[in-house]
Amino acid sequence: AACVSFVRDGDGVLSAAAGQASYDLIVQAVGDATAGRIDAIATAPVNKEAFKLAGLPWAGHTDLLAHLTGADHVAMMFHSEVLRVVLATVHVPLVDVSRLLTRESMMATIRLVARELPRFGIASPRIGVAGVNPHAGEHGLFGREEIDTVEPAVEACRAEGIDVSGPFPGDTVFVRATRGAFDVVIACYHDQGL
């Protein structure tokens, strides 16, 4: 079964009605999926401003789907034959990334990836984690997030038996993944991963 709908209000003008319609269709699709009437949902991008105009508190699909399914921790993943990328933080201002990226949240994302990637045909995923700062911080020279947050999370998950390594500089980790060093890369923030 499939439900395809396009919502356009006026001539490309943002509106609360369009945001509400997008929300309603996502809610319907999730209801159909959780009831077993459909196997999966696929959506086009939602306009975050239209969501806001409709008074909706979600910044996009990821947090809305978490709410609708009651999931404790979710992550956005981009998947292709060559590269898989998971975002540790999603639609947040860059200035807030360091505050929101905690050891616990990074560990939860690493564990989620290790647990769920087998659904995509990768039985024992090799996970590479990108650093937050240029050159993965250069041992604190360009920031301490790698030392205080990312490295401890990676080490703790490795101690649990997860094949995870990093943090690696964002300008090299994706190339390494495309060459086969990792099955998936966890990026620390939205634009780093995209």
Disulfide bonds with the S-S distance in Angstrom:
none
